[in-house]
């Protein structure tokens, strides 16, 4: 009976040893840094650090843009106040006549090449010339020219 108890005890110890061996292999595979959960934990840890750095960079950028936006808003408010003041002062101005309120738009001057400008040059009018002189340009155009003495009076 004692022999059977010893054999069962040795068999139980061998089964427990085998179970510990298999469990050890599984635990090594589980905590392996490349394939197991240990690797996943290491990857997640490095990603968490990268996310933390990018979050800090984004926070810094948003703080800077917030400061710039605040300055621009303050500037816009001051400009708006000036515009309101200008608009209020414009209501006090009464135009004398309708034509005075219209702003004339200058007509663009035509582009003239050097050859055309020499061909279209106006002859110099002496002061002894009559008050109005007709100047004929090439191309059949006629222009009236006033003397300087009449233009100033």
WOURNOR-V447163 format. One line per field, one symbol per residue. phi: phi as a letter, one per 30 degrees, with the letter a starting at -180 (. if undefined). psi: psi as a letter, one per 40 degrees, with the letter a starting at -180 (. if undefined). A space follows every 50 residues. Layout:
phi->???
psi->???
This chain:
phi->.dddddddddddddddddddddddddddddcddccddddddddddddddd dddddddddddddddddddddddddddddddddddddddddddcddbddd ddcdcddddddbdddddddcddddcdddddecbccccdjidcbcbcdddd ddc
psi->ddddddddddddddddddddddddddddddehdddadddddddddddddd ddddddddddddddddddddddddddddddddddddddddddhhididdd ehhhhihhiihhiddddddehhihhieeiidhhhhhiieehhihhiiddd de.
